[in-house]
Amino acid sequence: YVISLTPQKGHLEFDFNDPKQYEFATTMTKKHFDTKRYPGMLKTLELKKEKQQNFETITDQVDIANGFQTMFGIPSLAINSVNKLICSNGLGTVVNGYQTLSLQLMVTDNVSKNLVASGQTHDLKGEVLQVYTTPNGAGSTSKNVTSTLVYSGTDSKGNPFSGTAHVGYQTSKDPVLTAPLSYCTKPWIPGSICIGIGRNWGDPELGVKFDYIWAEADSVHPIGRIPFVGNATFNSAIAPLVLNKSILMQIYIANLTSGGAAQLDPTNIAALFASMAINPNNKNQLTWNLPGGLSPTLNNPLTFGNVTWPSDISAIFSCQITLQLVDGSWASTNIISQVGGVDPDPLDGTLVIKPIAFVWHCLGENTVITMADGSKKAISEVKGGDKILMNNKGKTAIVEYTNKGAHLGSVLSIEVEGGHQIITSHNHVFLTSQFPVPANDLKIGELLQTINGNKKIICIESISDYNGIFYNFSVGATADPQHINTFIGNGFLVGDINAQISYKEILRNDIHWVKKQLPIYLHKDVDSHFEDKKLKTNKLKK
């Protein structure tokens, strides 16, 4: 009944005024999860039902902020290349992150209606969640199947959402990718494809800290740029390529740093299509070629420029190319990032790559840095190899590398009692008296750590016409890997270039912090979540 309501390869936002839709959602939740240990899952569905019965508007998938959007989807459904059984994977991401999210993924045989593969996962206080199936019983080799993703949760403001998506079978051989790939020897973010934005051509960190580097003129906002070179071979000859008729593409990145997905805009889809061709020596093979920049003249990657970018972002990359073959049939090839870069359930037709990490700037050009010897230096003058003061306890560290660029998006001026003031991008991490916090989450009256102890914030001002350059740098090997690396900027303790990626993981491992961020009805779920994490960690240690 529910699948019949869902558009083919589309989404259905559950309407719980329909008893069958509510019954389906609750049945799937009870089937896949221990709802006695995680009662918040059912409570989330009850809250949505109450809101809908009271005629309150709930916007599930139309939530858009700064160009990012909430998205739930099934990147692939195919035959497992290892055991030759059918399997699938799903993905959910919510703008600004979610309080709670559960995903249930099912593959059903269209003839027998039997469930042949399934998977489920649940998370608290996250941004992106992926789910994979395992075979049910003996599994199935049938291609006449449908994959269905059932999702439910609450967004960062506590608004409940739920729905379903499904797709039919897709197949081709695994695509071959030569860009983007991880080449650098000391990656900025381990386990990621590292891309530097706003850096100089011929940068010495290329191949060391960064796999790819894109230059930006000082007046140009850094945008998400990903080189894309590869090919895919299908089971028979490819029909003549006509964009949006015989070839369809869905390409997006899902923001691991703050949630939401950004679709590749139509202009850049057209640019990618212009680089595509059918191999004249193999009519079954599609090629595409948007290489990494070796000079400004080759600055032609996939460009996600229709969003306001955080100053640092780690992202899941997803690309699905569906095209028509000469016999009239359709086939798809898929490329998707997974944390760790290794798919535990390899899919024929799907290539798994590492997440993509972007890095550029964070603090205004007038920021003054306190060096290890107590002297002061403008952040624009700080170079790799310089020794800086990390905190107000005298700890020092070596600067690994620096970064600069223009900034589009919210720019804030923050002032504390005693006169310390700083200009920062909206998500640069500051050290409060309790937790590391991005600038746009700071509040008047909150205590910030400074070189002179904790100081109360007396003013936070948004600057709409700031046209200066922003800078940041990475603290080197003398930093404590168990904590956020910091330095002193205008007297404030601020995170280095890695902080925006790492601070959320630090907080998410603090059960007391997590409970403070979530409503009371989810606290039992938090306890169970941390119990399960501990069990999993102990098993890995053994």
Buried (B, 14 or more C-beta within 10 A) or exposed (E): EBBEBBEEBEBBBBBBEBEEBBEBBBEBBEBBBEBEBBBBBBBBBBBBBEBBEEEEEBEBBEBEBBBBBBBBBBBBBBBBBEEEBBBBBBBBBBBBBBBBBBBBBBBBBBEEEBBBBBBBBBBBBBBBBBBBBEBBEEBBEBBEBBBBBBBBBBBBEEBBBBBBBBBBBBBBBBBBBEBBBBBBEEBBBEBBBBBBBBBEEEBEBBBBBBBBBBBBEEEEBBBBBBBBBBBBBBEEEBBEBEBEEBBBBBBBBBBBBBBBBBBBBEEBBEBBBEBBEBEEEEBBBBBBBBBBBEEEEEBBBBBBBBBBBBBBBBBBBBBBBBBBBEEEEBBBBBBBBBBEBEBEBBBBBBBBBBBBBBBBBBBBBBBBBBBBEEEEBEBBEBEBEBEBBBBBEEEBBBBBBBBBBBBBBBBBBBBBEEEBBBBBBBBBBBBBEEBBBBBBEBEEEBBBBBBEEBBEBBEBEEBEEBEBBBBBBBBBEEBEEEBBBBBBBBBBBBBBBBBBBBBBEBBBEEBEBBBEBBBEBBBBBBBBBBEBEEEEEEEEEE
